[in-house]
């Protein structure tokens, strides 16, 4: 019965498209009719997605043992693995959806088109030091209750503000942002932005092999799903990230005059540094990006927290600003951060000193400390208002961004009292977010209500209206060989790569997309924190 149901729905879509062609233009409709039409489109998209999800799940369940076994074979064959424990423990298949999850094509296209706009926005915010430091100033106060973020801000002020270094971010050789912008579908089908990740973005490497695994499984077991939609092809964010890293590397080489020595094999020249924490189970994800870089002729190396870092040369009057960065004896052209996003990564003063030396150096940072701060939840909350967005974007770009923002406020402000009261009364409709990355840090339900009722240190949080998605059926393989069916919701991640030098944008594009899928019963969706699984989109028209 599922197949004919899809065919009937597709015919309905086709009929509605024919009617749309003969309808008046959008400019001739009043705003109320536009909203009704928009709501109908969203509802139709979500209906199609539910049909597709049901069809995919039924297809997988009917041959579950074979799909499960072949998924693991394809995963190892494609390099879709993570390290569960330090070597010599064997690599394992990561938590994954057995088959891809449906995403409406119109909404997918919309958020992909927003990718370059948000990348440009984050870069402009990171270069507007006065505005950024003013907006984040409350987090530096003792009563904010967040000493780690305060110390990051103190370091940024010392290097880029009125401190002894007075560094201008636009005078650096370049500014590199390798980001992921995350969205959840609301009940009406509209995709709403959850957050922007500007540092240590995960799964850029594993997305492409997962897409290959899903394509192989669909081709073998789910041929009838072609009636419902199409699996996304050419989904390779690692390639876009590698291209941006290569652009940054060669810009550094040219700025130092070492590009002419690039092919001299008699000495080891500057390399891209992947700066990580030891025994990261996602090292395989990072090494896929490293391999793409190697294909572009760029050498790279891994360094870890606690590495020996020194600064050579530079402006002696400003403690070596613009000096050559040496990490474990190797000159670093680019530092690609996969750590320093959590207080746990700063166990002693040496880590703070290393972070400072990297920031003072001539090397390109992905991201700079300012780029990291520009991705804080507090900044995203402030930029959710038109008045602040107008400072950085054109009117058309502002309207596009506002269309994907959820309501979010600073719970410590007097003008947020009505929202705080609403969250205390119905905490299930809200989420309280601290200034942390890595997943598993948010507060929900009774815990959220208790924090708001205590009323202390609220300036460190963002209170955001919760996005509630329609459940879709899916098969999740959280452990290799163990598959469970759940009603799920999928968070859509858009990978974007941005590189600029001075006022020139050298690269600004979207490299691919992924999903992080979780059971609807779970509040958090972080894969690394054990809440969700990695997934790819099945595009439904």
N, C-alpha and C positions, 0 to 999 in steps of 0.2 A: 504493500500500500504506500510505502514511502516514496517510491519512484514516481508514480502518477501524481502524488501530492506535490512533488517538486515541479513536475511539468505543468500542473494547473497553476501553481504560484508564478512560474516563469511567464505563462501566458497572461496572467493578470498584470505582471510588471510590463510586458510588452504592450498590452492594451492601454495601460496608464501612460506609457511613454508616447503612444500615438496621440492620445488626448492632449498630452502636454505640448506636443508640437503645434497643435491648433489653438492652444490657449493664448490669452493675451500675454505680452511680455511682462517680466517681473516688475519693470518700472511702472507699468500701468496698474498694478495691483496695490491696494492699500496695505498698510503694515499688518493689520489684523489678518487679512487673507494670506499674506506671506507667512505669518507664524503658523496658521492652520496647515498650509501646504507643507511647511518645513516639518511640522510634527508628524504629518501623514507619511512623509518620506522616511523619517526616522523609524516610525512604527513598522513600515513595510520592510525596511532594511533589517530590523531586528527579527521580524517574522521569518525572513529568508535565512537569517543566520541560525535561528532555532531549527528550521528544517534541515539545514546543512549539518548542524551539530548532531542531530538525531540520526541522520543518515550515516555520518562518519562513525558514530559510536556503534550503530547496528552492524555496519560493515566490519568493524574491528572485532566486535564481540562474537560474531558468527565464526570467526577463524582465530580466536584469541590466542591459543597456544602457538600457532604458526606465526602470527604477527609478533607476538612477544619474543619468540626465539630469533626471528629474522631481524627484529629491531636491534637486538644486541649484536648480532653478527655485523649488520650494516654500520652500527655505531663504532665498533672496534676497527672495521675496515676504513671508515672515514676519518678516524682520529677524534671521534666524539667521546672524550674521556676526561676524567678529573682524578686528582690524587686524593685518595681517602686518608692516607697516612703518609708520613715521610718514607722515601725509598729505604729498603727494597720492597715495601708493600706494593702490590700490583695496582695499576690504574683501574678505575671502574667507570661504568656508564653513569653519567650524571642523572639526577632526577629529571624526568622528561615526560611530556605528553606522548602517548603512544601514536597518536595521529594529530595533525594540525587542527587548530581551532578557527572557527569562522570570524571574519572581520568584514564589515560592509565596505565596498570599494570606494564609495564617495567619502566616507569618513577617513579611510586610509589615505586617500589622495589629499584631503584637506590638511591632515596633521603633517604629512610629508612636505607640503608646500610651506607650512609654518616653520619647518626646521631651520632654514637659513635665516629667517627673521629672528628667531630666538637666539641663534648663535651670534648674530650681529648685536642683538640687545645685550647679551652677557658681556661681549667684548667692550661695548661702549660703557657699560656700567663699571667694568673693571678699570677703565681708563679715566673715569671721573672720580678721582680719589676723594675730593672734598665731599661730594654727595654721598659716596659709599661710606666713608668714615662717620659722617654725620648721622646717617640712618642707622648705623650699627653701634653708635656711641652708647646707647642704654645697656648693651650687652657687656660693656667694659666695667660697669658699676658692680661693686661687691654684692649689693642686694639682688642682682640678677641671678646669682646662684650658679653661674657657668664660668668658672675660672679658666678652663681650657680655651674656650672661644675668646675670652678676654685676653689671654696671652697671645693668641694668633693675631688679634687686632693690635695689641701693643707692638708686635713684631712688624706688622704692616705699616703702622704709624712711624716706627723708627726708620724703616727703609724708604718708604714712599712719601711719608707725610712731612712733618716739620722736624723730624729727627736729624741726626748728623749726616745722613747719606743723601737725602733729597733726590731719590732716583725717579726718573720719568719713565713710566712703562712704555711710552711710544718711542723712546730712544733706544730701547732694546732692539736686538737684531730681528726679533719677531715675537708674535703672541700666538700660541697654539692652544686650541680648545678641542678636545676629543670628548664629546658629550653624548648623553642619551636623555631624551625628553620622554617622560612617561605619561600615559593617558589611560583612563578607565571609562568604559561606556556607562552612562547614566541610564536610568530606567526608560527614558524617552529615546535612547539610541544615540544621543549626542555624546561625543567623546570629550571628556573633561581632563584638563592637565592635572596630574598628581604632583609632579615635581620635575625639576631639571637637575640632572646629575652632571657636575662639572669636573669631578676628580675620581680617578680609579674606577672608571666605568667597566663593568664586567660583561662578558659574553659576546664581545665583538668578534672574537675568534671562533667560538663554538657555534655561532648562529649558522654559518654556511654549512658545516658538516651536518648539523641537525636538519637543515632544509633538504640536504641530499637524502638523508635517512627517510624523512617524511615523504619525499617524492617517490623514492623506491617502494615504500610500503603502499602508498596510494596506487601506484601503477600495478602492483602485484595483487592486492587484495580488495581495492576499492574503486574499480574502474567505473562503476555506476555514478560516482560522485561528480563526474564531469557535468552532470545535469544540474548540480547545485552551485558550482563555482569553479575556481581554479586555484591551485596551489601557487604561491608566489615564487617565481624563479629569479635567478640572478640576484640573490639576496646575500651579499658578501661585504658586510661592514668592515671586516679586517682589511680588505683591499683599500677602502677609502681612508681608513686610519693610517695604513702604511704609506699611502701617497702623501698625506699631510705631514707625516713624520719625515718622509724623504725631502719634501719641499723645505721644511724647517732645517734639516741637516745641510742641504746644499746652500741655503741662504747663509747659514753660519759659516760654511766653508768659504764662500765667496767674501764674506765680511772680514774674514781673517787672512785672506789671500792664500788659503790652503787648497783651494779648488784646483789649482794648477798641479798640486802634488797628489791628487786623488788616486792616480793610478800607479803611484810609486809604492811598490811592494816591499822595498828595503826597510821601511819603518812603519810602525803602526800609527795611523793618523787618528783624528777625532772620530768618535763613534756615538751612536744613540744609546743612552743608558735607560734600561728598564729598572726603575727603583722600586723595590718590592719588600715585603716582609718575608722572613724565612718560612719554608714549609707551607707556602700558600697552595691550597688544594686546587686553585684555578691557574696554576702556572702553565698548564697545557693550553689554556685559553690565550694567555699572553704570548706563548711561543708560536702560535699560529700567526699572530700579527708580526712577530719577529721573522718568521719564514717569508712572509710577503715582502717585508723590508729587504731581506737578502736578495729576493728576485729583482728588486729595483737597484741593486748594486750598493746597498748601504749596510755597513758593518754595525753590529750592536752587541751589547753585553748586559748581563744582569748584575746588579749590585743590591745589597740588602741593608736593612736598618742596622746601624752600627758600623757601616763602611768607613774606611779612612778617606776623608774628604779634605782637600786643601785648595786654596785660591792662590794663583800665581799671577804676578803683575797687577794690572789695573791701576786705578787712581789711588795713589798712596795716601793722599790727603783725606780720602773717604774710605779707608780700611779696605781698599782693593776693589771698589765698585767697577764692574766691567772686566774683571780679571778672568784668566783661563781657569776653568773648573777641572780639577783632577780627582777622579773617584777610583780608589783602589789602583792607582798608578796609570789610569787611562784618561785621556782628555775626552770630556763629554761635550758633544755638540748640542745634544738635546737630552733633557731629563724627563722621562715619561713616568709620572707618579702612579704607582699602584699601592701606595701606603701614605702615611701622614694625614689621613682623614679621620683618625680616631685618637682620643686621649691615650689609649693603650699603646700607641706607637711611639709615645714620648715618655720613655721610662726614666730618662736621666737628662742632665743638661747637655750631654754630647749630642743627642738627637735634635735639640733646639738649635745648637750651634751649627750642626750640619745643614739644617733647614735654612738657616740664615745665610750660610756660605753659598748654597745653591741659588738663593734668591738674589744675592749680590752679584753673581757671576754673569759672564757674557753669554752663557749657554741659554738656549731656548728652553722654556719650562712649559710642560703640559700637565696642569696649568700653572700659571704664576700664583703666588699667594693671593693676589687680588682676584684672580679668576676663581680660585677656590672660595673666597669670601663672597663673591658675586653670586655663587650658587647656593648660599645659605637659605634656609626656609624663610627667615625673616625678610631677606631681600625680595624673594618671590611674593611674599605677602604684601609688601609695600608696593611692588610693581603691579599688583592686581587692580590698582585704581587708575583711571584715565589720566588724572592730573600728573601722576609721576611718570607714566608711560610716555606722555607727550614730550617729555624732556629728551627722549632718546629715539623715538620712532616717528615716521610720517603718520598723518591721520588715517590713511588706509591700513597701514600696518598695525596701528593701535586698535582699530576696530576688529581686525582679524584675531589679534591676541586676546582681546577681551571676550570674544565669543567662546573661548575654551577655558576660561577661568572659573573656578569654584569660589564661593564666598569664603573669605578668610580674613581674620582680624587679629590684632594684638590684644590678648585678653587682659593686659594690665592697664589699658587706656580707659578713661572714663566714658568715652563715646562708644565703647564696646560692651557696656553693661547689659544691654538688651540681648546681645548674642550670648554672653556668658550665662545670663539667666535662662535662656532657651536651652543651652547645653546642660546646665544643671538639671533642668526639668526633664529633658529627653536626651541623655548622653549617647544613646544608640545612634543619633543622627549626626554626631560630630566626632572629630579626631583631634587630639592634641599632639603637636609635633615639636620636639626639641631640635636644636641645631646639630644634628648628628647624621652621619651617613652609615651605610652598611646594613640596614634592615633591622627590624626587631626593636626599634627604639620608641615607637609611638605609643600613645595611651588611648584606651577606649573604655566605654562603659562606666562601671562603678569606679574604676581607678581614675579615669578622667574627671568624674564628678568630684571625687575626694580632693584632687589637686586644686580644682577651681574653688572648692569650698574653703580650703586652707588659705588661699589668696596670697601666698607669699611666693616671691621669685617668679611671678607670672610673665615677666618681660622676656624670659628666655624661650617662651613657647609661641607657637602660632596655633590659633584655634580655627579649624577649617571644617566647613560643612562636608559631611561624609557623602561620597559618591556611591550610590547603590545601583548595582548592575543586575540585569535580568540573568538568572541562572541558565547555564547551558550544560547539557550532558557531555562528559568526556571520560576517557580512559587514561589514568595517571599511573606511571611506573616510577614510584619514588625509590624503590629498591630494584636492582636488576632481577628480572624474572617474576616480580610480584606486581600484578596489575589490579587496580581497584577502579570501579566506576563511581564518579562523583558528579554532583551538580557544581559547576565551576563558574568563575568569572576570570577573564584574561586581561592583564594589564599590557597595553601596547607600548613598546619602547622604540623610539625613532633615533637611530644613531646619526649624529651629525659631526662633520669634520670641518674645522675653521682654522685658517692660518692667515695672518695679516702681518705686514711689516710697515711701520709708520702709519700712514693713512690709506695704504693700498691693501685691498682684500686679494690675496693670492689664491685661496681656495675657500669656498663656502658651499658645501653640498651635503645631501643626505646620502649615506652609504648603504643603508639597509634598515630592516626593522625586525623585531623579535616580539615574542609574547612571554610573559611570566604568568603562568596559570596556577590558580589555587582553588581549593574547595571553598565554596561559599561560606562554610562554617568557620573559616579561618579569617581573623581580622587582618593579619599581616600577610604579605605576599613575597617576602624576600626568599630567594632560592638558597643563598648561602646561609641564611639563618634557619633553614629547614622547614619553611612554610609553604613554598611553592615548587613548581617545576618549570623548566625551560620549554619553549613551545615556538611554533612558527605560524604565520597567518595562512588561512584558507580563504581566499578573497571571494566574496559573494556580491554579485551585481544587484 
